Amino acid sequence: MAYEDLIKSIESAAEEKKQEVLRNAEREVEAILREAETESSAIHAQYLEKAKRDLILEKNRQKFLAKQEVKKRISAVRQKLIDDAFSRSKEKISGIRSDPSYPALYERLTREIISALAGEDIVLHIDPADSKICSDVLKKTGIDCDIVQDITTIGGLSGTSADGKIRAYNTLESRMERIRDTSTLEIINLILGGPDG
């Protein structure tokens, strides 16, 4: 009987030990699950925060792109308005030769060329349509220079030094281009009421 009691005692101790191991294992599993849940929540929160940041960045990027597109379109409209204004101006002055004030204008343009090329042997480049008026201006002013009828213009003339190294442009087209280059902002202000429209 002592042997049976000993076996029962060993079995009872083994059962107790087994139960204790199981309880410890369950506590460890619960601790691991709680830790995993905490880590999972933290990871989820991190991903959620990153997703929010990414959404904000994307929203800001889209806003920036939309603003750039609007600015680009406004710029295109402004450029078209400027192009149209200069095109209309060019059309209006295309008949200037028939205006009674053209000889005085031509004389002034010629004097500007002569002044720009002072000290040089000057060659005037003119449109054949202006040959008479150019001769009259040179006679009136007493200016002596060569005349070459080799340009086509709506009005005005150009000049070069005899060696061709120095050039001065005073056609109405070149003057309009200079105005366009130097006065674009002012033109925008006049057309649209300010640089931002």
N, CA and C atoms as a LAMMPS dump frame, in Angstrom:
ITEM: TIMESTEP
0
ITEM: NUMBER OF ATOMS
591
ITEM: BOX BOUNDS ff ff ff
-5.0000000000000000e+02 5.0000000000000000e+02
-5.0000000000000000e+02 5.0000000000000000e+02
-5.0000000000000000e+02 5.0000000000000000e+02
ITEM: ATOMS id mol type element x y z
1 1 1 N 0.778 -1.177 0
2 1 2 C 0 0 0
3 1 3 C 0.841 1.272 0
4 2 1 N 1.929 1.195 0.679
5 2 2 C 2.804 2.349 0.719
6 2 3 C 3.248 2.698 -0.697
7 3 1 N 3.367 1.633 -1.489
8 3 2 C 3.782 1.843 -2.858
9 3 3 C 2.685 2.577 -3.621
10 4 1 N 1.43 2.218 -3.413
11 4 2 C 0.305 2.851 -4.068
12 4 3 C 0.172 4.288 -3.588
13 5 1 N 0.401 4.51 -2.289
14 5 2 C 0.327 5.887 -1.772
15 5 3 C 1.44 6.737 -2.397
16 6 1 N 2.569 6.151 -2.534
17 6 2 C 3.699 6.862 -3.117
18 6 3 C 3.374 7.237 -4.566
19 7 1 N 2.781 6.304 -5.308
20 7 2 C 2.422 6.556 -6.707
21 7 3 C 1.359 7.637 -6.762
22 8 1 N 0.342 7.558 -5.844
23 8 2 C -0.715 8.565 -5.825
24 8 3 C -0.11 9.922 -5.475
25 9 1 N 0.826 9.928 -4.545
26 9 2 C 1.463 11.173 -4.124
27 9 3 C 2.256 11.757 -5.3
28 10 1 N 2.961 10.907 -6.054
29 10 2 C 3.739 11.366 -7.212
30 10 3 C 2.778 11.865 -8.298
31 11 1 N 1.703 11.12 -8.524
32 11 2 C 0.727 11.526 -9.532
33 11 3 C 0.081 12.836 -9.138
34 12 1 N -0.238 12.978 -7.839
35 12 2 C -0.864 14.197 -7.344
36 12 3 C 0.103 15.375 -7.503
37 13 1 N 1.392 15.17 -7.158
38 13 2 C 2.397 16.223 -7.3
39 13 3 C 2.588 16.552 -8.773
40 14 1 N 2.571 15.533 -9.621
41 14 2 C 2.74 15.741 -11.059
42 14 3 C 1.546 16.519 -11.61
43 15 1 N 0.325 16.159 -11.136
44 15 2 C -0.89 16.868 -11.58
45 15 3 C -0.826 18.325 -11.138
46 16 1 N -0.386 18.541 -9.894
47 16 2 C -0.259 19.896 -9.369
48 16 3 C 0.767 20.679 -10.192
49 17 1 N 1.887 20.032 -10.463
50 17 2 C 2.951 20.667 -11.252
51 17 3 C 2.435 20.967 -12.658
52 18 1 N 1.68 20.024 -13.222
53 18 2 C 1.117 20.2 -14.561
54 18 3 C 0.161 21.395 -14.565
55 19 1 N -0.699 21.476 -13.526
56 19 2 C -1.654 22.571 -13.422
57 19 3 C -0.914 23.91 -13.281
58 20 1 N 0.159 23.886 -12.475
59 20 2 C 0.946 25.116 -12.276
60 20 3 C 1.607 25.535 -13.588
61 21 1 N 2.155 24.594 -14.332
62 21 2 C 2.775 24.878 -15.627
63 21 3 C 1.728 25.423 -16.586
64 22 1 N 0.536 24.836 -16.577
65 22 2 C -0.54 25.298 -17.452
66 22 3 C -0.969 26.723 -17.077
67 23 1 N -1.112 26.962 -15.737
68 23 2 C -1.491 28.315 -15.301
69 23 3 C -0.419 29.33 -15.709
70 24 1 N 0.865 28.957 -15.494
71 24 2 C 1.964 29.847 -15.898
72 24 3 C 1.947 30.09 -17.408
73 25 1 N 1.695 29.033 -18.147
74 25 2 C 1.645 29.137 -19.607
75 25 3 C 0.488 30.051 -20.033
76 26 1 N -0.675 29.885 -19.355
77 26 2 C -1.827 30.738 -19.679
78 26 3 C -1.513 32.197 -19.355
79 27 1 N -0.839 32.443 -18.201
80 27 2 C -0.476 33.819 -17.837
81 27 3 C 0.501 34.395 -18.878
82 28 1 N 1.469 33.569 -19.292
83 28 2 C 2.427 34.037 -20.304
84 28 3 C 1.729 34.32 -21.629
85 29 1 N 0.808 33.448 -22.012
86 29 2 C 0.06 33.643 -23.253
87 29 3 C -0.75 34.934 -23.159
88 30 1 N -1.435 35.154 -22.017
89 30 2 C -2.221 36.374 -21.83
90 30 3 C -1.309 37.609 -21.883
91 31 1 N -0.15 37.516 -21.229
92 31 2 C 0.802 38.637 -21.242
93 31 3 C 1.285 38.9 -22.662
94 32 1 N 1.597 37.831 -23.377
95 32 2 C 2.05 37.975 -24.766
96 32 3 C 0.94 38.584 -25.615
97 33 1 N -0.307 38.121 -25.414
98 33 2 C -1.434 38.659 -26.182
99 33 3 C -1.656 40.143 -25.869
100 34 1 N -1.563 40.505 -24.548
101 34 2 C -1.729 41.915 -24.175
102 34 3 C -0.624 42.768 -24.814
103 35 1 N 0.598 42.253 -24.739
104 35 2 C 1.729 42.979 -25.336
105 35 3 C 1.554 43.105 -26.842
106 36 1 N 1.127 42.032 -27.477
107 36 2 C 0.903 42.048 -28.923
108 36 3 C -0.211 43.028 -29.274
109 37 1 N -1.261 43.045 -28.442
110 37 2 C -2.368 43.962 -28.678
111 37 3 C -1.898 45.414 -28.523
112 38 1 N -1.085 45.661 -27.492
113 38 2 C -0.545 47.003 -27.276
114 38 3 C 0.336 47.407 -28.451
115 39 1 N 1.223 46.494 -28.86
116 39 2 C 2.094 46.779 -30.003
117 39 3 C 1.275 46.971 -31.266
118 40 1 N 0.261 46.14 -31.438
119 40 2 C -0.603 46.247 -32.609
120 40 3 C -1.304 47.604 -32.63
121 41 1 N -1.791 48.035 -31.455
122 41 2 C -2.45 49.343 -31.375
123 41 3 C -1.462 50.457 -31.702
124 42 1 N -0.234 50.34 -31.176
125 42 2 C 0.784 51.354 -31.435
126 42 3 C 1.132 51.387 -32.925
127 43 1 N 1.316 50.209 -33.527
128 43 2 C 1.623 50.126 -34.963
129 43 3 C 0.47 50.691 -35.779
130 44 1 N -0.75 50.334 -35.389
131 44 2 C -1.936 50.836 -36.079
132 44 3 C -1.981 52.364 -35.977
133 45 1 N -1.707 52.886 -34.784
134 45 2 C -1.703 54.343 -34.585
135 45 3 C -0.622 54.992 -35.444
136 46 1 N 0.563 54.35 -35.526
137 46 2 C 1.634 54.892 -36.357
138 46 3 C 1.229 54.917 -37.827
139 47 1 N 0.656 53.81 -38.29
140 47 2 C 0.21 53.759 -39.685
141 47 3 C -0.881 54.789 -39.946
142 48 1 N -1.786 54.928 -38.997
143 48 2 C -2.864 55.899 -39.132
144 48 3 C -2.285 57.318 -39.191
145 49 1 N -1.328 57.62 -38.32
146 49 2 C -0.686 58.932 -38.295
147 49 3 C 0.068 59.183 -39.602
148 50 1 N 0.774 58.152 -40.08
149 50 2 C 1.501 58.294 -41.346
150 50 3 C 0.519 58.518 -42.496
151 51 1 N -0.581 57.788 -42.477
152 51 2 C -1.588 57.957 -43.531
153 51 3 C -2.158 59.374 -43.497
154 52 1 N -2.394 59.907 -42.285
155 52 2 C -2.9 61.277 -42.166
156 52 3 C -1.881 62.267 -42.733
157 53 1 N -0.606 62.085 -42.36
158 53 2 C 0.449 62.975 -42.876
159 53 3 C 0.525 62.888 -44.398
160 54 1 N 0.465 61.664 -44.921
161 54 2 C 0.519 61.48 -46.376
162 54 3 C -0.658 62.167 -47.063
163 55 1 N -1.842 62.065 -46.447
164 55 2 C -3.023 62.716 -47.018
165 55 3 C -2.862 64.241 -47.006
166 56 1 N -2.339 64.777 -45.917
167 56 2 C -2.127 66.222 -45.826
168 56 3 C -1.113 66.664 -46.878
169 57 1 N -0.017 65.901 -47.005
170 57 2 C 0.992 66.233 -48.015
171 57 3 C 0.397 66.19 -49.426
172 58 1 N -0.389 65.155 -49.701
173 58 2 C -1.002 65.022 -51.025
174 58 3 C -1.998 66.156 -51.281
175 59 1 N -2.772 66.5 -50.248
176 59 2 C -3.724 67.608 -50.385
177 59 3 C -2.972 68.899 -50.695
178 60 1 N -1.894 69.157 -49.96
179 60 2 C -1.101 70.365 -50.188
180 60 3 C -0.458 70.356 -51.574
181 61 1 N 0.008 69.187 -52.004
182 61 2 C 0.607 69.061 -53.336
183 61 3 C -0.444 69.361 -54.418
184 62 1 N -1.639 68.797 -54.238
185 62 2 C -2.707 69.033 -55.211
186 62 3 C -3.111 70.509 -55.249
187 63 1 N -3.163 71.152 -54.067
188 63 2 C -3.475 72.586 -54.014
189 63 3 C -2.413 73.379 -54.762
190 64 1 N -1.147 73.042 -54.497
191 64 2 C -0.034 73.74 -55.162
192 64 3 C -0.134 73.575 -56.673
193 65 1 N -0.364 72.338 -57.126
194 65 2 C -0.469 72.089 -58.564
195 65 3 C -1.645 72.844 -59.175
196 66 1 N -2.759 72.889 -58.448
197 66 2 C -3.937 73.613 -58.948
198 66 3 C -3.628 75.103 -59.052
199 67 1 N -2.958 75.658 -58.029
200 67 2 C -2.594 77.078 -58.068
201 67 3 C -1.647 77.354 -59.233
202 68 1 N -0.673 76.455 -59.441
203 68 2 C 0.271 76.633 -60.547
204 68 3 C -0.47 76.6 -61.887
205 69 1 N -1.437 75.712 -62.009
206 69 2 C -2.204 75.61 -63.252
207 69 3 C -3.005 76.885 -63.487
208 70 1 N -3.606 77.42 -62.418
209 70 2 C -4.364 78.669 -62.536
210 70 3 C -3.432 79.803 -62.954
211 71 1 N -2.254 79.885 -62.304
212 71 2 C -1.293 80.929 -62.665
213 71 3 C -0.86 80.789 -64.121
214 72 1 N -0.65 79.548 -64.545
215 72 2 C -0.232 79.295 -65.927
216 72 3 C -1.32 79.761 -66.901
217 73 1 N -2.573 79.462 -66.56
218 73 2 C -3.674 79.876 -67.442
219 73 3 C -3.82 81.393 -67.462
220 74 1 N -3.683 82.026 -66.284
221 74 2 C -3.761 83.488 -66.216
222 74 3 C -2.647 84.089 -67.053
223 75 1 N -1.449 83.529 -66.934
224 75 2 C -0.311 84.015 -67.704
225 75 3 C -0.571 83.874 -69.199
226 76 1 N -1.155 82.751 -69.597
227 76 2 C -1.458 82.535 -71.019
228 76 3 C -2.486 83.554 -71.506
229 77 1 N -3.486 83.837 -70.675
230 77 2 C -4.502 84.823 -71.056
231 77 3 C -3.859 86.202 -71.17
232 78 1 N -3.018 86.547 -70.195
233 78 2 C -2.313 87.837 -70.246
234 78 3 C -1.48 87.939 -71.518
235 79 1 N -0.736 86.874 -71.806
236 79 2 C 0.123 86.894 -72.994
237 79 3 C -0.707 87.056 -74.25
238 80 1 N -1.854 86.382 -74.299
239 80 2 C -2.734 86.515 -75.467
240 80 3 C -3.26 87.938 -75.582
241 81 1 N -3.632 88.541 -74.452
242 81 2 C -4.105 89.93 -74.48
243 81 3 C -3.008 90.868 -74.988
244 82 1 N -1.789 90.648 -74.508
245 82 2 C -0.664 91.479 -74.958
246 82 3 C -0.414 91.261 -76.44
247 83 1 N -0.392 89.995 -76.87
248 83 2 C -0.189 89.693 -78.294
249 83 3 C -1.269 90.352 -79.147
250 84 1 N -2.524 90.244 -78.691
251 84 2 C -3.627 90.847 -79.441
252 84 3 C -3.495 92.369 -79.491
253 85 1 N -3.106 92.969 -78.361
254 85 2 C -2.951 94.423 -78.315
255 85 3 C -1.866 94.87 -79.294
256 86 1 N -0.731 94.174 -79.309
257 86 2 C 0.338 94.548 -80.233
258 86 3 C -0.044 94.257 -81.683
259 87 1 N -0.771 93.19 -81.893
260 87 2 C -1.213 92.869 -83.25
261 87 3 C -2.151 93.966 -83.767
262 88 1 N -3.088 94.393 -82.905
263 88 2 C -4.004 95.471 -83.307
264 88 3 C -3.243 96.782 -83.535
265 89 1 N -2.265 97.04 -82.664
266 89 2 C -1.461 98.261 -82.824
267 89 3 C -0.718 98.241 -84.149
268 90 1 N -0.157 97.084 -84.475
269 90 2 C 0.584 96.95 -85.739
270 90 3 C -0.356 97.159 -86.927
271 91 1 N -1.585 96.625 -86.824
272 91 2 C -2.565 96.827 -87.897
273 91 3 C -2.902 98.308 -88.047
274 92 1 N -3.049 99 -86.89
275 92 2 C -3.425 100.419 -86.941
276 92 3 C -2.327 101.274 -87.569
277 93 1 N -1.068 100.939 -87.295
278 93 2 C 0.003 101.776 -87.851
279 93 3 C 0.458 101.31 -89.233
280 94 1 N -0.124 100.224 -89.736
281 94 2 C 0.324 99.712 -91.04
282 94 3 C 0.057 100.698 -92.183
283 95 1 N -0.867 101.598 -91.998
284 95 2 C -1.146 102.593 -93.043
285 95 3 C -0.56 103.952 -92.725
286 96 1 N 0.463 104.002 -91.9
287 96 2 C 1.024 105.28 -91.432
288 96 3 C 1.642 106.117 -92.54
289 97 1 N 2.097 105.467 -93.599
290 97 2 C 2.725 106.235 -94.691
291 97 3 C 1.753 107.249 -95.306
292 98 1 N 0.473 106.955 -95.236
293 98 2 C -0.504 107.884 -95.815
294 98 3 C -0.912 108.977 -94.826
295 99 1 N -0.428 108.902 -93.604
296 99 2 C -0.741 109.917 -92.597
297 99 3 C 0.118 111.162 -92.851
298 100 1 N -0.457 112.35 -92.759
299 100 2 C 0.309 113.585 -93.004
300 100 3 C 1.472 113.792 -92.028
301 101 1 N 1.426 113.159 -90.888
302 101 2 C 2.496 113.339 -89.897
303 101 3 C 3.682 112.397 -90.143
304 102 1 N 3.559 111.486 -91.103
305 102 2 C 4.622 110.509 -91.329
306 102 3 C 5.953 111.151 -91.721
307 103 1 N 5.992 112.166 -92.594
308 103 2 C 7.301 112.764 -92.932
309 103 3 C 8.041 113.292 -91.699
310 104 1 N 7.334 113.924 -90.777
311 104 2 C 7.98 114.442 -89.564
312 104 3 C 8.475 113.274 -88.695
313 105 1 N 7.674 112.235 -88.603
314 105 2 C 8.084 111.045 -87.843
315 105 3 C 9.316 110.418 -88.491
316 106 1 N 9.311 110.291 -89.806
317 106 2 C 10.434 109.682 -90.524
318 106 3 C 11.709 110.492 -90.313
319 107 1 N 11.571 111.806 -90.337
320 107 2 C 12.728 112.667 -90.1
321 107 3 C 13.282 112.419 -88.688
322 108 1 N 12.394 112.357 -87.702
323 108 2 C 12.845 112.117 -86.325
324 108 3 C 13.539 110.754 -86.207
325 109 1 N 12.972 109.726 -86.823
326 109 2 C 13.574 108.388 -86.792
327 109 3 C 14.951 108.401 -87.468
328 110 1 N 15.068 109.143 -88.56
329 110 2 C 16.343 109.238 -89.276
330 110 3 C 17.387 109.935 -88.396
331 111 1 N 16.999 111.041 -87.764
332 111 2 C 17.921 111.761 -86.882
333 111 3 C 18.389 110.859 -85.729
334 112 1 N 17.508 110.032 -85.202
335 112 2 C 17.886 109.108 -84.125
336 112 3 C 18.93 108.108 -84.608
337 113 1 N 18.768 107.611 -85.834
338 113 2 C 19.75 106.684 -86.422
339 113 3 C 21.095 107.385 -86.576
340 114 1 N 21.07 108.587 -87.133
341 114 2 C 22.305 109.354 -87.351
342 114 3 C 23.005 109.597 -86.01
343 115 1 N 22.226 109.954 -85.003
344 115 2 C 22.789 110.2 -83.668
345 115 3 C 23.375 108.919 -83.068
346 116 1 N 22.684 107.799 -83.243
347 116 2 C 23.155 106.516 -82.697
348 116 3 C 24.449 106.065 -83.366
349 117 1 N 24.645 106.442 -84.62
350 117 2 C 25.829 106.012 -85.367
351 117 3 C 26.825 107.166 -85.58
352 118 1 N 26.739 108.17 -84.744
353 118 2 C 27.618 109.342 -84.882
354 118 3 C 29.087 108.909 -84.931
355 119 1 N 29.854 109.548 -85.824
356 119 2 C 31.275 109.233 -85.958
357 119 3 C 31.546 108.091 -86.913
358 120 1 N 30.526 107.503 -87.469
359 120 2 C 30.676 106.385 -88.415
360 120 3 C 30.266 106.84 -89.809
361 121 1 N 30.782 106.147 -90.821
362 121 2 C 30.233 106.31 -92.168
363 121 3 C 28.932 105.512 -92.163
364 122 1 N 27.832 106.176 -92.393
365 122 2 C 26.514 105.567 -92.176
366 122 3 C 25.896 105.077 -93.481
367 123 1 N 25.28 103.881 -93.373
368 123 2 C 24.479 103.335 -94.467
369 123 3 C 23.066 103.199 -93.918
370 124 1 N 22.112 103.872 -94.589
371 124 2 C 20.709 103.763 -94.189
372 124 3 C 20.056 102.637 -94.97
373 125 1 N 19.337 101.792 -94.258
374 125 2 C 18.599 100.681 -94.879
375 125 3 C 17.122 101.045 -94.798
376 126 1 N 16.515 101.173 -95.984
377 126 2 C 15.132 101.644 -96.021
378 126 3 C 14.253 100.713 -96.842
379 127 1 N 12.948 100.887 -96.639
380 127 2 C 11.956 100.203 -97.466
381 127 3 C 11.84 101.012 -98.758
382 128 1 N 11.773 100.373 -99.924
383 128 2 C 11.645 101.126 -101.182
384 128 3 C 10.471 102.106 -101.168
385 129 1 N 9.445 101.828 -100.406
386 129 2 C 8.284 102.735 -100.338
387 129 3 C 8.655 104.072 -99.719
388 130 1 N 9.787 104.113 -98.981
389 130 2 C 10.199 105.357 -98.32
390 130 3 C 11.342 106.076 -99.04
391 131 1 N 11.657 105.678 -100.282
392 131 2 C 12.829 106.266 -100.951
393 131 3 C 12.673 107.766 -101.164
394 132 1 N 11.53 108.247 -101.575
395 132 2 C 11.322 109.686 -101.804
396 132 3 C 11.418 110.444 -100.487
397 133 1 N 10.702 109.984 -99.487
398 133 2 C 10.695 110.697 -98.207
399 133 3 C 12.091 110.705 -97.582
400 134 1 N 12.831 109.612 -97.733
401 134 2 C 14.191 109.536 -97.193
402 134 3 C 15.092 110.564 -97.897
403 135 1 N 14.997 110.65 -99.224
404 135 2 C 15.789 111.634 -99.978
405 135 3 C 15.446 113.047 -99.53
406 136 1 N 14.143 113.308 -99.333
407 136 2 C 13.703 114.64 -98.888
408 136 3 C 14.275 114.969 -97.512
409 137 1 N 14.25 113.995 -96.6
410 137 2 C 14.757 114.216 -95.237
411 137 3 C 16.254 114.477 -95.278
412 138 1 N 17 113.704 -96.077
413 138 2 C 18.452 113.897 -96.151
414 138 3 C 18.792 115.255 -96.766
415 139 1 N 18.03 115.69 -97.782
416 139 2 C 18.258 117.01 -98.375
417 139 3 C 17.98 118.099 -97.342
418 140 1 N 16.858 117.953 -96.634
419 140 2 C 16.443 118.952 -95.643
420 140 3 C 17.462 119.083 -94.511
421 141 1 N 17.985 117.954 -94.053
422 141 2 C 18.891 117.963 -92.908
423 141 3 C 20.35 118.146 -93.305
424 142 1 N 20.662 117.968 -94.579
425 142 2 C 22.034 118.106 -95.043
426 142 3 C 22.909 116.925 -94.654
427 143 1 N 22.306 115.83 -94.322
428 143 2 C 23.047 114.629 -93.919
429 143 3 C 23.477 113.886 -95.165
430 144 1 N 24.755 113.461 -95.185
431 144 2 C 25.288 112.731 -96.333
432 144 3 C 25.563 111.296 -95.909
433 145 1 N 24.846 110.355 -96.513
434 145 2 C 25.1 108.93 -96.227
435 145 3 C 24.549 108.091 -97.37
436 146 1 N 24.994 106.846 -97.403
437 146 2 C 24.527 105.921 -98.435
438 146 3 C 23.145 105.399 -98.066
439 147 1 N 22.367 105.102 -99.077
440 147 2 C 21.013 104.564 -98.87
441 147 3 C 20.923 103.244 -99.615
442 148 1 N 20.445 102.21 -98.905
443 148 2 C 20.228 100.905 -99.521
444 148 3 C 18.763 100.541 -99.288
445 149 1 N 18.08 100.207 -100.383
446 149 2 C 16.663 99.843 -100.282
447 149 3 C 16.558 98.319 -100.133
448 150 1 N 16.79 97.836 -98.91
449 150 2 C 16.862 96.375 -98.738
450 150 3 C 16.03 95.83 -97.572
451 151 1 N 15.108 96.642 -97.031
452 151 2 C 14.263 96.121 -95.964
453 151 3 C 12.8 96.336 -96.317
454 152 1 N 11.948 95.568 -95.678
455 152 2 C 10.5 95.74 -95.809
456 152 3 C 9.976 96.035 -94.416
457 153 1 N 9.298 97.163 -94.295
458 153 2 C 8.81 97.579 -92.983
459 153 3 C 7.527 98.383 -93.151
460 154 1 N 6.752 98.496 -92.073
461 154 2 C 5.542 99.322 -92.151
462 154 3 C 5.878 100.799 -91.982
463 155 1 N 7.128 101.071 -91.602
464 155 2 C 7.578 102.448 -91.448
465 155 3 C 8.911 102.487 -90.735
466 156 1 N 9.642 103.597 -90.95
467 156 2 C 10.923 103.742 -90.29
468 156 3 C 12.058 103.193 -91.122
469 157 1 N 13.226 103.057 -90.474
470 157 2 C 14.424 102.629 -91.191
471 157 3 C 15.43 102.045 -90.207
472 158 1 N 16.523 101.535 -90.749
473 158 2 C 17.631 101.023 -89.953
474 158 3 C 18.904 101.658 -90.479
475 159 1 N 19.957 101.53 -89.69
476 159 2 C 21.234 102.055 -90.14
477 159 3 C 22.362 101.17 -89.662
478 160 1 N 23.459 101.195 -90.41
479 160 2 C 24.653 100.449 -90.012
480 160 3 C 25.87 101.312 -90.284
481 161 1 N 26.946 100.934 -89.604
482 161 2 C 28.216 101.549 -89.974
483 161 3 C 28.603 100.964 -91.324
484 162 1 N 29.495 101.628 -92.054
485 162 2 C 29.869 101.172 -93.402
486 162 3 C 30.422 99.752 -93.378
487 163 1 N 31.132 99.396 -92.293
488 163 2 C 31.682 98.039 -92.216
489 163 3 C 30.647 97.021 -91.707
490 164 1 N 29.468 97.484 -91.328
491 164 2 C 28.386 96.594 -90.889
492 164 3 C 28.51 96.1 -89.457
493 165 1 N 29.509 96.556 -88.717
494 165 2 C 29.709 96.065 -87.345
495 165 3 C 28.741 96.683 -86.334
496 166 1 N 28.305 97.899 -86.626
497 166 2 C 27.385 98.585 -85.715
498 166 3 C 26.045 98.725 -86.421
499 167 1 N 24.986 98.359 -85.701
500 167 2 C 23.638 98.425 -86.279
501 167 3 C 22.721 99.219 -85.36
502 168 1 N 21.809 99.945 -85.97
503 168 2 C 20.784 100.666 -85.21
504 168 3 C 19.452 100.439 -85.921
505 169 1 N 18.493 99.946 -85.175
506 169 2 C 17.177 99.652 -85.753
507 169 3 C 16.189 100.701 -85.281
508 170 1 N 15.475 101.293 -86.226
509 170 2 C 14.475 102.283 -85.869
510 170 3 C 13.241 102.136 -86.75
511 171 1 N 12.922 100.892 -87.079
512 171 2 C 11.672 100.652 -87.785
513 171 3 C 10.554 100.688 -86.744
514 172 1 N 9.349 100.889 -87.208
515 172 2 C 8.229 100.913 -86.262
516 172 3 C 8.064 99.547 -85.596
517 173 1 N 8.343 98.471 -86.342
518 173 2 C 8.257 97.129 -85.746
519 173 3 C 9.285 96.957 -84.622
520 174 1 N 10.525 97.414 -84.868
521 174 2 C 11.564 97.255 -83.834
522 174 3 C 11.238 98.118 -82.614
523 175 1 N 10.676 99.289 -82.84
524 175 2 C 10.29 100.139 -81.712
525 175 3 C 9.16 99.48 -80.91
526 176 1 N 8.218 98.866 -81.598
527 176 2 C 7.136 98.172 -80.884
528 176 3 C 7.683 97.014 -80.057
529 177 1 N 8.644 96.29 -80.613
530 177 2 C 9.244 95.177 -79.864
531 177 3 C 9.979 95.672 -78.628
532 178 1 N 10.684 96.799 -78.765
533 178 2 C 11.364 97.367 -77.583
534 178 3 C 10.351 97.769 -76.521
535 179 1 N 9.255 98.385 -76.974
536 179 2 C 8.2 98.757 -76.023
537 179 3 C 7.647 97.511 -75.358
538 180 1 N 7.435 96.49 -76.145
539 180 2 C 6.885 95.239 -75.607
540 180 3 C 7.832 94.631 -74.57
541 181 1 N 9.127 94.609 -74.892
542 181 2 C 10.106 94.018 -73.976
543 181 3 C 10.23 94.784 -72.675
544 182 1 N 10.185 96.113 -72.747
545 182 2 C 10.431 96.912 -71.547
546 182 3 C 9.163 97.274 -70.787
547 183 1 N 8.003 97.138 -71.399
548 183 2 C 6.779 97.637 -70.764
549 183 3 C 5.719 96.58 -70.509
550 184 1 N 6.084 95.308 -70.526
551 184 2 C 5.086 94.25 -70.369
552 184 3 C 4.31 94.388 -69.07
553 185 1 N 4.997 94.638 -67.957
554 185 2 C 4.308 94.765 -66.671
555 185 3 C 3.352 95.953 -66.69
556 186 1 N 3.791 97.058 -67.241
557 186 2 C 2.921 98.234 -67.33
558 186 3 C 1.702 97.937 -68.2
559 187 1 N 1.921 97.212 -69.281
560 187 2 C 0.812 96.847 -70.173
561 187 3 C -0.176 95.947 -69.43
562 188 1 N 0.338 94.987 -68.675
563 188 2 C -0.535 94.11 -67.886
564 188 3 C -1.36 94.945 -66.909
565 189 1 N -0.718 95.901 -66.256
566 189 2 C -1.433 96.766 -65.307
567 189 3 C -2.543 97.534 -66.016
568 190 1 N -2.25 98.043 -67.216
569 190 2 C -3.271 98.8 -67.955
570 190 3 C -4.415 97.897 -68.41
571 191 1 N -4.08 96.717 -68.889
572 191 2 C -5.103 95.816 -69.416
573 191 3 C -5.932 95.199 -68.295
574 192 1 N -5.267 94.731 -67.247
575 192 2 C -5.954 93.945 -66.213
576 192 3 C -6.102 94.655 -64.87
577 193 1 N -5.523 95.823 -64.742
578 193 2 C -5.681 96.536 -63.482
579 193 3 C -4.727 96.064 -62.402
580 194 1 N -3.627 95.456 -62.727
581 194 2 C -2.647 95.036 -61.733
582 194 3 C -1.98 93.741 -62.135
583 195 1 N -0.823 93.441 -61.538
584 195 2 C -0.086 92.232 -61.923
585 195 3 C -0.81 90.949 -61.567
586 196 1 N -1.748 91.003 -60.597
587 196 2 C -2.48 89.785 -60.216
588 196 3 C -3.862 89.707 -60.85
589 197 1 N -4.155 90.622 -61.727
590 197 2 C -5.434 90.575 -62.425
591 197 3 C -6.502 91.099 -61.563
